[in-house]
Amino acid sequence: MKWNGNEVILEKETFLLALLEERQYALGKIAVELNGEIVPKSRYAEVIIQNKDIIEVVSFVGGG
């Protein structure tokens, strides 16, 4: 799969939520695009990721 532009090999299909937690993302402060489509937060636990997928994760940060 591609994760934020980097090639990553998955050992097996896995859930999006598991990948996000493994990479320690703050789930309330991100948006996830899977193969060009925004994934609603309510679906993170049910979306299965495969090696053919392209994922982009955008983190929201505050500033002034």
mmCIF file as Biopython writes it, N, C-alpha, C and O atoms, coordinates in Angstrom:
data_model
#
loop_
_atom_site.group_PDB
_atom_site.id
_atom_site.type_symbol
_atom_site.label_atom_id
_atom_site.label_alt_id
_atom_site.label_comp_id
_atom_site.label_asym_id
_atom_site.label_entity_id
_atom_site.label_seq_id
_atom_site.pdbx_PDB_ins_code
_atom_site.Cartn_x
_atom_site.Cartn_y
_atom_site.Cartn_z
_atom_site.occupancy
_atom_site.B_iso_or_equiv
_atom_site.auth_seq_id
_atom_site.auth_asym_id
_atom_site.pdbx_PDB_model_num
ATOM 1   N N  . MET A ? 1  ? 0.847   -1.169  0.000  1.0 0.0 1  A 1 
ATOM 2   C CA . MET A ? 1  ? 0.000   0.000   0.000  1.0 0.0 1  A 1 
ATOM 3   C C  . MET A ? 1  ? 0.888   1.226   0.000  1.0 0.0 1  A 1 
ATOM 4   O O  . MET A ? 1  ? 2.086   1.143   0.271  1.0 0.0 1  A 1 
ATOM 5   N N  . LYS A ? 2  ? 0.304   2.336   -0.299 1.0 0.0 2  A 1 
ATOM 6   C CA . LYS A ? 2  ? 1.020   3.608   -0.170 1.0 0.0 2  A 1 
ATOM 7   C C  . LYS A ? 2  ? 0.416   4.349   1.004  1.0 0.0 2  A 1 
ATOM 8   O O  . LYS A ? 2  ? -0.801  4.518   1.082  1.0 0.0 2  A 1 
ATOM 9   N N  . TRP A ? 3  ? 1.274   4.794   1.927  1.0 0.0 3  A 1 
ATOM 10  C CA . TRP A ? 3  ? 0.847   5.520   3.121  1.0 0.0 3  A 1 
ATOM 11  C C  . TRP A ? 3  ? 1.535   6.873   3.082  1.0 0.0 3  A 1 
ATOM 12  O O  . TRP A ? 3  ? 2.748   6.963   3.271  1.0 0.0 3  A 1 
ATOM 13  N N  . ASN A ? 4  ? 0.771   7.916   2.839  1.0 0.0 4  A 1 
ATOM 14  C CA . ASN A ? 4  ? 1.317   9.273   2.721  1.0 0.0 4  A 1 
ATOM 15  C C  . ASN A ? 4  ? 2.496   9.319   1.749  1.0 0.0 4  A 1 
ATOM 16  O O  . ASN A ? 4  ? 3.518   9.950   2.016  1.0 0.0 4  A 1 
ATOM 17  N N  . GLY A ? 5  ? 2.329   8.633   0.614  1.0 0.0 5  A 1 
ATOM 18  C CA . GLY A ? 5  ? 3.340   8.660   -0.434 1.0 0.0 5  A 1 
ATOM 19  C C  . GLY A ? 5  ? 4.457   7.646   -0.295 1.0 0.0 5  A 1 
ATOM 20  O O  . GLY A ? 5  ? 5.281   7.513   -1.200 1.0 0.0 5  A 1 
ATOM 21  N N  . ASN A ? 6  ? 4.504   6.926   0.818  1.0 0.0 6  A 1 
ATOM 22  C CA . ASN A ? 6  ? 5.557   5.931   1.045  1.0 0.0 6  A 1 
ATOM 23  C C  . ASN A ? 6  ? 5.017   4.522   0.835  1.0 0.0 6  A 1 
ATOM 24  O O  . ASN A ? 6  ? 3.922   4.190   1.288  1.0 0.0 6  A 1 
ATOM 25  N N  . GLU A ? 7  ? 5.794   3.704   0.146  1.0 0.0 7  A 1 
ATOM 26  C CA . GLU A ? 7  ? 5.407   2.310   -0.093 1.0 0.0 7  A 1 
ATOM 27  C C  . GLU A ? 7  ? 5.546   1.514   1.202  1.0 0.0 7  A 1 
ATOM 28  O O  . GLU A ? 7  ? 6.604   1.527   1.832  1.0 0.0 7  A 1 
ATOM 29  N N  . VAL A ? 8  ? 4.479   0.824   1.598  1.0 0.0 8  A 1 
ATOM 30  C CA . VAL A ? 8  ? 4.462   0.002   2.815  1.0 0.0 8  A 1 
ATOM 31  C C  . VAL A ? 8  ? 3.869   -1.352  2.441  1.0 0.0 8  A 1 
ATOM 32  O O  . VAL A ? 8  ? 2.836   -1.418  1.775  1.0 0.0 8  A 1 
ATOM 33  N N  . ILE A ? 9  ? 4.521   -2.429  2.868  1.0 0.0 9  A 1 
ATOM 34  C CA . ILE A ? 9  ? 4.016   -3.774  2.599  1.0 0.0 9  A 1 
ATOM 35  C C  . ILE A ? 9  ? 3.276   -4.280  3.832  1.0 0.0 9  A 1 
ATOM 36  O O  . ILE A ? 9  ? 3.818   -4.284  4.938  1.0 0.0 9  A 1 
ATOM 37  N N  . LEU A ? 10 ? 2.044   -4.703  3.630  1.0 0.0 10 A 1 
ATOM 38  C CA . LEU A ? 10 ? 1.260   -5.294  4.720  1.0 0.0 10 A 1 
ATOM 39  C C  . LEU A ? 10 ? 1.464   -6.803  4.724  1.0 0.0 10 A 1 
ATOM 40  O O  . LEU A ? 10 ? 1.482   -7.437  3.669  1.0 0.0 10 A 1 
ATOM 41  N N  . GLU A ? 11 ? 1.617   -7.370  5.903  1.0 0.0 11 A 1 
ATOM 42  C CA . GLU A ? 11 ? 1.720   -8.827  6.032  1.0 0.0 11 A 1 
ATOM 43  C C  . GLU A ? 11 ? 0.375   -9.481  5.714  1.0 0.0 11 A 1 
ATOM 44  O O  . GLU A ? 11 ? 0.319   -10.584 5.171  1.0 0.0 11 A 1 
ATOM 45  N N  . LYS A ? 12 ? -0.708  -8.777  6.064  1.0 0.0 12 A 1 
ATOM 46  C CA . LYS A ? 12 ? -2.063  -9.284  5.838  1.0 0.0 12 A 1 
ATOM 47  C C  . LYS A ? 12 ? -3.011  -8.096  5.799  1.0 0.0 12 A 1 
ATOM 48  O O  . LYS A ? 12 ? -2.651  -6.991  6.206  1.0 0.0 12 A 1 
ATOM 49  N N  . GLU A ? 13 ? -4.211  -8.325  5.314  1.0 0.0 13 A 1 
ATOM 50  C CA . GLU A ? 13 ? -5.226  -7.276  5.349  1.0 0.0 13 A 1 
ATOM 51  C C  . GLU A ? 13 ? -5.472  -6.891  6.799  1.0 0.0 13 A 1 
ATOM 52  O O  . GLU A ? 13 ? -5.451  -7.740  7.690  1.0 0.0 13 A 1 
ATOM 53  N N  . THR A ? 14 ? -5.704  -5.610  7.026  1.0 0.0 14 A 1 
ATOM 54  C CA . THR A ? 14 ? -5.946  -5.147  8.391  1.0 0.0 14 A 1 
ATOM 55  C C  . THR A ? 14 ? -6.930  -3.982  8.370  1.0 0.0 14 A 1 
ATOM 56  O O  . THR A ? 14 ? -7.174  -3.381  7.324  1.0 0.0 14 A 1 
ATOM 57  N N  . PHE A ? 15 ? -7.481  -3.678  9.513  1.0 0.0 15 A 1 
ATOM 58  C CA . PHE A ? 15 ? -8.445  -2.583  9.611  1.0 0.0 15 A 1 
ATOM 59  C C  . PHE A ? 15 ? -7.731  -1.236  9.669  1.0 0.0 15 A 1 
ATOM 60  O O  . PHE A ? 15 ? -6.648  -1.122  10.243 1.0 0.0 15 A 1 
ATOM 61  N N  . LEU A ? 16 ? -8.337  -0.232  9.078  1.0 0.0 16 A 1 
ATOM 62  C CA . LEU A ? 16 ? -7.786  1.115   9.079  1.0 0.0 16 A 1 
ATOM 63  C C  . LEU A ? 16 ? -7.531  1.593   10.503 1.0 0.0 16 A 1 
ATOM 64  O O  . LEU A ? 16 ? -6.475  2.160   10.781 1.0 0.0 16 A 1 
ATOM 65  N N  . LEU A ? 17 ? -8.476  1.374   11.403 1.0 0.0 17 A 1 
ATOM 66  C CA . LEU A ? 17 ? -8.316  1.819   12.788 1.0 0.0 17 A 1 
ATOM 67  C C  . LEU A ? 17 ? -7.057  1.228   13.416 1.0 0.0 17 A 1 
ATOM 68  O O  . LEU A ? 17 ? -6.337  1.932   14.125 1.0 0.0 17 A 1 
ATOM 69  N N  . ALA A ? 18 ? -6.781  -0.038  13.173 1.0 0.0 18 A 1 
ATOM 70  C CA . ALA A ? 18 ? -5.591  -0.684  13.734 1.0 0.0 18 A 1 
ATOM 71  C C  . ALA A ? 18 ? -4.316  -0.023  13.216 1.0 0.0 18 A 1 
ATOM 72  O O  . ALA A ? 18 ? -3.370  0.175   13.978 1.0 0.0 18 A 1 
ATOM 73  N N  . LEU A ? 19 ? -4.281  0.317   11.938 1.0 0.0 19 A 1 
ATOM 74  C CA . LEU A ? 19 ? -3.103  0.978   11.376 1.0 0.0 19 A 1 
ATOM 75  C C  . LEU A ? 19 ? -2.909  2.370   11.970 1.0 0.0 19 A 1 
ATOM 76  O O  . LEU A ? 19 ? -1.785  2.770   12.274 1.0 0.0 19 A 1 
ATOM 77  N N  . LEU A ? 20 ? -4.000  3.101   12.132 1.0 0.0 20 A 1 
ATOM 78  C CA . LEU A ? 20 ? -3.911  4.444   12.706 1.0 0.0 20 A 1 
ATOM 79  C C  . LEU A ? 20 ? -3.442  4.392   14.156 1.0 0.0 20 A 1 
ATOM 80  O O  . LEU A ? 20 ? -2.605  5.195   14.568 1.0 0.0 20 A 1 
ATOM 81  N N  . GLU A ? 21 ? -3.974  3.458   14.925 1.0 0.0 21 A 1 
ATOM 82  C CA . GLU A ? 21 ? -3.567  3.320   16.328 1.0 0.0 21 A 1 
ATOM 83  C C  . GLU A ? 21 ? -2.114  2.873   16.432 1.0 0.0 21 A 1 
ATOM 84  O O  . GLU A ? 21 ? -1.377  3.355   17.293 1.0 0.0 21 A 1 
ATOM 85  N N  . GLU A ? 22 ? -1.700  1.958   15.563 1.0 0.0 22 A 1 
ATOM 86  C CA . GLU A ? 22 ? -0.314  1.476   15.548 1.0 0.0 22 A 1 
ATOM 87  C C  . GLU A ? 22 ? 0.660   2.623   15.291 1.0 0.0 22 A 1 
ATOM 88  O O  . GLU A ? 22 ? 1.766   2.645   15.832 1.0 0.0 22 A 1 
ATOM 89  N N  . ARG A ? 23 ? 0.241   3.567   14.467 1.0 0.0 23 A 1 
ATOM 90  C CA . ARG A ? 23 ? 1.090   4.720   14.133 1.0 0.0 23 A 1 
ATOM 91  C C  . ARG A ? 23 ? 0.834   5.903   15.066 1.0 0.0 23 A 1 
ATOM 92  O O  . ARG A ? 23 ? 1.372   6.988   14.850 1.0 0.0 23 A 1 
ATOM 93  N N  . GLN A ? 24 ? 0.033   5.704   16.083 1.0 0.0 24 A 1 
ATOM 94  C CA . GLN A ? 24 ? -0.231  6.654   17.171 1.0 0.0 24 A 1 
ATOM 95  C C  . GLN A ? 24 ? -0.788  7.999   16.693 1.0 0.0 24 A 1 
ATOM 96  O O  . GLN A ? 24 ? -0.376  9.056   17.169 1.0 0.0 24 A 1 
ATOM 97  N N  . TYR A ? 25 ? -1.720  7.943   15.757 1.0 0.0 25 A 1 
ATOM 98  C CA . TYR A ? 25 ? -2.399  9.160   15.330 1.0 0.0 25 A 1 
ATOM 99  C C  . TYR A ? 25 ? -3.436  9.566   16.367 1.0 0.0 25 A 1 
ATOM 100 O O  . TYR A ? 25 ? -4.077  8.712   16.978 1.0 0.0 25 A 1 
ATOM 101 N N  . ALA A ? 26 ? -3.599  10.870  16.565 1.0 0.0 26 A 1 
ATOM 102 C CA . ALA A ? 26 ? -4.672  11.407  17.402 1.0 0.0 26 A 1 
ATOM 103 C C  . ALA A ? 26 ? -5.932  11.383  16.536 1.0 0.0 26 A 1 
ATOM 104 O O  . ALA A ? 26 ? -6.119  12.251  15.683 1.0 0.0 26 A 1 
ATOM 105 N N  . LEU A ? 27 ? -6.780  10.406  16.751 1.0 0.0 27 A 1 
ATOM 106 C CA . LEU A ? 27 ? -7.904  10.149  15.852 1.0 0.0 27 A 1 
ATOM 107 C C  . LEU A ? 27 ? -8.859  11.327  15.696 1.0 0.0 27 A 1 
ATOM 108 O O  . LEU A ? 27 ? -9.488  11.477  14.648 1.0 0.0 27 A 1 
ATOM 109 N N  . GLY A ? 28 ? -8.974  12.155  16.713 1.0 0.0 28 A 1 
ATOM 110 C CA . GLY A ? 28 ? -9.866  13.305  16.636 1.0 0.0 28 A 1 
ATOM 111 C C  . GLY A ? 28 ? -9.306  14.462  15.830 1.0 0.0 28 A 1 
ATOM 112 O O  . GLY A ? 28 ? -10.015 15.427  15.548 1.0 0.0 28 A 1 
ATOM 113 N N  . LYS A ? 29 ? -8.019  14.368  15.453 1.0 0.0 29 A 1 
ATOM 114 C CA . LYS A ? 29 ? -7.360  15.486  14.778 1.0 0.0 29 A 1 
ATOM 115 C C  . LYS A ? 29 ? -6.828  15.119  13.401 1.0 0.0 29 A 1 
ATOM 116 O O  . LYS A ? 29 ? -5.876  15.730  12.916 1.0 0.0 29 A 1 
ATOM 117 N N  . ILE A ? 30 ? -7.446  14.119  12.770 1.0 0.0 30 A 1 
ATOM 118 C CA . ILE A ? 30 ? -6.989  13.708  11.449 1.0 0.0 30 A 1 
ATOM 119 C C  . ILE A ? 30 ? -8.167  13.520  10.498 1.0 0.0 30 A 1 
ATOM 120 O O  . ILE A ? 30 ? -9.317  13.386  10.914 1.0 0.0 30 A 1 
ATOM 121 N N  . ALA A ? 31 ? -7.841  13.514  9.218  1.0 0.0 31 A 1 
ATOM 122 C CA . ALA A ? 31 ? -8.770  13.098  8.168  1.0 0.0 31 A 1 
ATOM 123 C C  . ALA A ? 31 ? -8.021  12.062  7.338  1.0 0.0 31 A 1 
ATOM 124 O O  . ALA A ? 31 ? -6.817  12.188  7.116  1.0 0.0 31 A 1 
ATOM 125 N N  . VAL A ? 32 ? -8.739  11.037  6.882  1.0 0.0 32 A 1 
ATOM 126 C CA . VAL A ? 32 ? -8.117  9.959   6.119  1.0 0.0 32 A 1 
ATOM 127 C C  . VAL A ? 32 ? -8.774  9.856   4.749  1.0 0.0 32 A 1 
ATOM 128 O O  . VAL A ? 32 ? -9.997  9.810   4.621  1.0 0.0 32 A 1 
ATOM 129 N N  . GLU A ? 33 ? -7.921  9.820   3.730  1.0 0.0 33 A 1 
ATOM 130 C CA . GLU A ? 33 ? -8.375  9.601   2.365  1.0 0.0 33 A 1 
ATOM 131 C C  . GLU A ? 33 ? -7.903  8.215   1.938  1.0 0.0 33 A 1 
ATOM 132 O O  . GLU A ? 33 ? -6.720  7.894   2.053  1.0 0.0 33 A 1 
ATOM 133 N N  . LEU A ? 34 ? -8.821  7.406   1.452  1.0 0.0 34 A 1 
ATOM 134 C CA . LEU A ? 34 ? -8.514  6.056   0.987  1.0 0.0 34 A 1 
ATOM 135 C C  . LEU A ? 34 ? -8.887  5.963   -0.486 1.0 0.0 34 A 1 
ATOM 136 O O  . LEU A ? 34 ? -10.058 6.060   -0.853 1.0 0.0 34 A 1 
ATOM 137 N N  . ASN A ? 35 ? -7.872  5.773   -1.323 1.0 0.0 35 A 1 
ATOM 138 C CA . ASN A ? 35 ? -8.095  5.657   -2.775 1.0 0.0 35 A 1 
ATOM 139 C C  . ASN A ? 35 ? -8.924  6.822   -3.324 1.0 0.0 35 A 1 
ATOM 140 O O  . ASN A ? 35 ? -9.812  6.633   -4.157 1.0 0.0 35 A 1 
ATOM 141 N N  . GLY A ? 36 ? -8.615  8.030   -2.840 1.0 0.0 36 A 1 
ATOM 142 C CA . GLY A ? 36 ? -9.266  9.234   -3.351 1.0 0.0 36 A 1 
ATOM 143 C C  . GLY A ? 36 ? -10.573 9.613   -2.694 1.0 0.0 36 A 1 
ATOM 144 O O  . GLY A ? 36 ? -11.186 10.608  -3.079 1.0 0.0 36 A 1 
ATOM 145 N N  . GLU A ? 37 ? -11.019 8.843   -1.705 1.0 0.0 37 A 1 
ATOM 146 C CA . GLU A ? 37 ? -12.285 9.117   -1.013 1.0 0.0 37 A 1 
ATOM 147 C C  . GLU A ? 37 ? -12.031 9.342   0.477  1.0 0.0 37 A 1 
ATOM 148 O O  . GLU A ? 37 ? -11.270 8.599   1.096  1.0 0.0 37 A 1 
ATOM 149 N N  . ILE A ? 38 ? -12.666 10.364  1.053  1.0 0.0 38 A 1 
ATOM 150 C CA . ILE A ? 38 ? -12.559 10.609  2.491  1.0 0.0 38 A 1 
ATOM 151 C C  . ILE A ? 38 ? -13.306 9.506   3.238  1.0 0.0 38 A 1 
ATOM 152 O O  . ILE A ? 38 ? -14.433 9.158   2.886  1.0 0.0 38 A 1 
ATOM 153 N N  . VAL A ? 39 ? -12.664 8.963   4.273  1.0 0.0 39 A 1 
ATOM 154 C CA . VAL A ? 39 ? -13.281 7.911   5.087  1.0 0.0 39 A 1 
ATOM 155 C C  . VAL A ? 39 ? -13.874 8.559   6.337  1.0 0.0 39 A 1 
ATOM 156 O O  . VAL A ? 39 ? -13.140 9.194   7.094  1.0 0.0 39 A 1 
ATOM 157 N N  . PRO A ? 40 ? -15.176 8.419   6.576  1.0 0.0 40 A 1 
ATOM 158 C CA . PRO A ? 40 ? -15.764 8.953   7.809  1.0 0.0 40 A 1 
ATOM 159 C C  . PRO A ? 40 ? -15.151 8.262   9.032  1.0 0.0 40 A 1 
ATOM 160 O O  . PRO A ? 40 ? -14.885 7.061   9.006  1.0 0.0 40 A 1 
ATOM 161 N N  . LYS A ? 41 ? -14.934 9.022   10.089 1.0 0.0 41 A 1 
ATOM 162 C CA . LYS A ? 41 ? -14.360 8.457   11.321 1.0 0.0 41 A 1 
ATOM 163 C C  . LYS A ? 41 ? -15.170 7.266   11.830 1.0 0.0 41 A 1 
ATOM 164 O O  . LYS A ? 41 ? -14.613 6.331   12.405 1.0 0.0 41 A 1 
ATOM 165 N N  . SER A ? 42 ? -16.459 7.302   11.619 1.0 0.0 42 A 1 
ATOM 166 C CA . SER A ? 42 ? -17.331 6.220   12.089 1.0 0.0 42 A 1 
ATOM 167 C C  . SER A ? 42 ? -17.057 4.893   11.379 1.0 0.0 42 A 1 
ATOM 168 O O  . SER A ? 42 ? -17.528 3.847   11.826 1.0 0.0 42 A 1 
ATOM 169 N N  . ARG A ? 43 ? -16.303 4.924   10.282 1.0 0.0 43 A 1 
ATOM 170 C CA . ARG A ? 43 ? -16.025 3.700   9.520  1.0 0.0 43 A 1 
ATOM 171 C C  . ARG A ? 43 ? -14.601 3.182   9.702  1.0 0.0 43 A 1 
ATOM 172 O O  . ARG A ? 43 ? -14.265 2.133   9.152  1.0 0.0 43 A 1 
ATOM 173 N N  . TYR A ? 44 ? -13.749 3.888   10.460 1.0 0.0 44 A 1 
ATOM 174 C CA . TYR A ? 44 ? -12.350 3.467   10.631 1.0 0.0 44 A 1 
ATOM 175 C C  . TYR A ? 44 ? -12.237 2.015   11.095 1.0 0.0 44 A 1 
ATOM 176 O O  . TYR A ? 44 ? -11.340 1.298   10.653 1.0 0.0 44 A 1 
ATOM 177 N N  . ALA A ? 45 ? -13.131 1.576   11.975 1.0 0.0 45 A 1 
ATOM 178 C CA . ALA A ? 45 ? -13.046 0.228   12.552 1.0 0.0 45 A 1 
ATOM 179 C C  . ALA A ? 45 ? -13.535 -0.858  11.593 1.0 0.0 45 A 1 
ATOM 180 O O  . ALA A ? 45 ? -13.304 -2.042  11.840 1.0 0.0 45 A 1 
ATOM 181 N N  . GLU A ? 46 ? -14.203 -0.475  10.509 1.0 0.0 46 A 1 
ATOM 182 C CA . GLU A ? 46 ? -14.742 -1.498  9.601  1.0 0.0 46 A 1 
ATOM 183 C C  . GLU A ? 46 ? -14.077 -1.526  8.228  1.0 0.0 46 A 1 
ATOM 184 O O  . GLU A ? 46 ? -14.285 -2.464  7.459  1.0 0.0 46 A 1 
ATOM 185 N N  . VAL A ? 47 ? -13.276 -0.502  7.913  1.0 0.0 47 A 1 
ATOM 186 C CA . VAL A ? 47 ? -12.606 -0.441  6.613  1.0 0.0 47 A 1 
ATOM 187 C C  . VAL A ? 47 ? -11.365 -1.329  6.642  1.0 0.0 47 A 1 
ATOM 188 O O  . VAL A ? 47 ? -10.491 -1.165  7.493  1.0 0.0 47 A 1 
ATOM 189 N N  . ILE A ? 48 ? -11.298 -2.268  5.701  1.0 0.0 48 A 1 
ATOM 190 C CA . ILE A ? 48 ? -10.155 -3.176  5.609  1.0 0.0 48 A 1 
ATOM 191 C C  . ILE A ? 48 ? -9.170  -2.632  4.577  1.0 0.0 48 A 1 
ATOM 192 O O  . ILE A ? 48 ? -9.552  -2.268  3.465  1.0 0.0 48 A 1 
ATOM 193 N N  . ILE A ? 49 ? -7.891  -2.583  4.970  1.0 0.0 49 A 1 
ATOM 194 C CA . ILE A ? 49 ? -6.833  -2.067  4.112  1.0 0.0 49 A 1 
ATOM 195 C C  . ILE A ? 49 ? -6.065  -3.229  3.491  1.0 0.0 49 A 1 
ATOM 196 O O  . ILE A ? 49 ? -5.736  -4.208  4.160  1.0 0.0 49 A 1 
ATOM 197 N N  . GLN A ? 50 ? -5.786  -3.095  2.187  1.0 0.0 50 A 1 
ATOM 198 C CA . GLN A ? 50 ? -5.031  -4.105  1.451  1.0 0.0 50 A 1 
ATOM 199 C C  . GLN A ? 50 ? -3.807  -3.453  0.812  1.0 0.0 50 A 1 
ATOM 200 O O  . GLN A ? 50 ? -3.718  -2.227  0.757  1.0 0.0 50 A 1 
ATOM 201 N N  . ASN A ? 51 ? -2.872  -4.258  0.333  1.0 0.0 51 A 1 
ATOM 202 C CA . ASN A ? 51 ? -1.637  -3.737  -0.256 1.0 0.0 51 A 1 
ATOM 203 C C  . ASN A ? 51 ? -1.853  -2.868  -1.491 1.0 0.0 51 A 1 
ATOM 204 O O  . ASN A ? 51 ? -0.974  -2.080  -1.840 1.0 0.0 51 A 1 
ATOM 205 N N  . LYS A ? 52 ? -2.984  -2.988  -2.152 1.0 0.0 52 A 1 
ATOM 206 C CA . LYS A ? 52 ? -3.242  -2.183  -3.353 1.0 0.0 52 A 1 
ATOM 207 C C  . LYS A ? 52 ? -3.753  -0.781  -3.025 1.0 0.0 52 A 1 
ATOM 208 O O  . LYS A ? 52 ? -3.872  0.049   -3.925 1.0 0.0 52 A 1 
ATOM 209 N N  . ASP A ? 53 ? -4.055  -0.499  -1.760 1.0 0.0 53 A 1 
ATOM 210 C CA . ASP A ? 53 ? -4.685  0.760   -1.366 1.0 0.0 53 A 1 
ATOM 211 C C  . ASP A ? 53 ? -3.691  1.913   -1.271 1.0 0.0 53 A 1 
ATOM 212 O O  . ASP A ? 53 ? -2.497  1.722   -1.043 1.0 0.0 53 A 1 
ATOM 213 N N  . ILE A ? 54 ? -4.231  3.118   -1.453 1.0 0.0 54 A 1 
ATOM 214 C CA . ILE A ? 54 ? -3.466  4.355   -1.293 1.0 0.0 54 A 1 
ATOM 215 C C  . ILE A ? 54 ? -4.140  5.163   -0.193 1.0 0.0 54 A 1 
ATOM 216 O O  . ILE A ? 54 ? -5.319  5.505   -0.289 1.0 0.0 54 A 1 
ATOM 217 N N  . ILE A ? 55 ? -3.372  5.465   0.854  1.0 0.0 55 A 1 
ATOM 218 C CA . ILE A ? 55 ? -3.904  6.168   2.023  1.0 0.0 55 A 1 
ATOM 219 C C  . ILE A ? 55 ? -3.143  7.473   2.221  1.0 0.0 55 A 1 
ATOM 220 O O  . ILE A ? 55 ? -1.914  7.508   2.159  1.0 0.0 55 A 1 
ATOM 221 N N  . GLU A ? 56 ? -3.883  8.527   2.455  1.0 0.0 56 A 1 
ATOM 222 C CA . GLU A ? 56 ? -3.309  9.818   2.833  1.0 0.0 56 A 1 
ATOM 223 C C  . GLU A ? 56 ? -3.948  10.228  4.151  1.0 0.0 56 A 1 
ATOM 224 O O  . GLU A ? 56 ? -5.172  10.239  4.280  1.0 0.0 56 A 1 
ATOM 225 N N  . VAL A ? 57 ? -3.119  10.564  5.123  1.0 0.0 57 A 1 
ATOM 226 C CA . VAL A ? 57 ? -3.603  11.012  6.426  1.0 0.0 57 A 1 
ATOM 227 C C  . VAL A ? 57 ? -3.180  12.465  6.603  1.0 0.0 57 A 1 
ATOM 228 O O  . VAL A ? 57 ? -2.005  12.804  6.466  1.0 0.0 57 A 1 
ATOM 229 N N  . VAL A ? 58 ? -4.147  13.310  6.905  1.0 0.0 58 A 1 
ATOM 230 C CA . VAL A ? 58 ? -3.886  14.729  7.130  1.0 0.0 58 A 1 
ATOM 231 C C  . VAL A ? 58 ? -4.167  15.028  8.591  1.0 0.0 58 A 1 
ATOM 232 O O  . VAL A ? 58 ? -5.243  14.719  9.103  1.0 0.0 58 A 1 
ATOM 233 N N  . SER A ? 59 ? -3.184  15.636  9.265  1.0 0.0 59 A 1 
ATOM 234 C CA . SER A ? 59 ? -3.339  16.021  10.671 1.0 0.0 59 A 1 
ATOM 235 C C  . SER A ? 59 ? -3.667  17.503  10.746 1.0 0.0 59 A 1 
ATOM 236 O O  . SER A ? 59 ? -3.096  18.316  10.020 1.0 0.0 59 A 1 
ATOM 237 N N  . PHE A ? 60 ? -4.589  17.841  11.628 1.0 0.0 60 A 1 
ATOM 238 C CA . PHE A ? 60 ? -4.958  19.233  11.843 1.0 0.0 60 A 1 
ATOM 239 C C  . PHE A ? 60 ? -4.173  19.770  13.032 1.0 0.0 60 A 1 
ATOM 240 O O  . PHE A ? 60 ? -4.158  19.161  14.102 1.0 0.0 60 A 1 
ATOM 241 N N  . VAL A ? 61 ? -3.530  20.900  12.842 1.0 0.0 61 A 1 
ATOM 242 C CA . VAL A ? 61 ? -2.773  21.521  13.922 1.0 0.0 61 A 1 
ATOM 243 C C  . VAL A ? 61 ? -3.235  22.958  14.078 1.0 0.0 61 A 1 
ATOM 244 O O  . VAL A ? 61 ? -3.598  23.624  13.108 1.0 0.0 61 A 1 
ATOM 245 N N  . GLY A ? 62 ? -3.214  23.417  15.312 1.0 0.0 62 A 1 
ATOM 246 C CA . GLY A ? 62 ? -3.600  24.792  15.589 1.0 0.0 62 A 1 
ATOM 247 C C  . GLY A ? 62 ? -2.370  25.685  15.610 1.0 0.0 62 A 1 
ATOM 248 O O  . GLY A ? 62 ? -1.242  25.212  15.752 1.0 0.0 62 A 1 
ATOM 249 N N  . GLY A ? 63 ? -2.596  26.923  15.473 1.0 0.0 63 A 1 
ATOM 250 C CA . GLY A ? 63 ? -1.488  27.865  15.510 1.0 0.0 63 A 1 
ATOM 251 C C  . GLY A ? 63 ? -2.022  29.279  15.436 1.0 0.0 63 A 1 
ATOM 252 O O  . GLY A ? 63 ? -3.222  29.512  15.293 1.0 0.0 63 A 1 
ATOM 253 N N  . GLY A ? 64 ? -1.122  30.185  15.535 1.0 0.0 64 A 1 
ATOM 254 C CA . GLY A ? 64 ? -1.589  31.556  15.482 1.0 0.0 64 A 1 
ATOM 255 C C  . GLY A ? 64 ? -0.593  32.489  14.928 1.0 0.0 64 A 1 
ATOM 256 O O  . GLY A ? 64 ? -0.859  33.686  14.825 1.0 0.0 64 A 1 
#
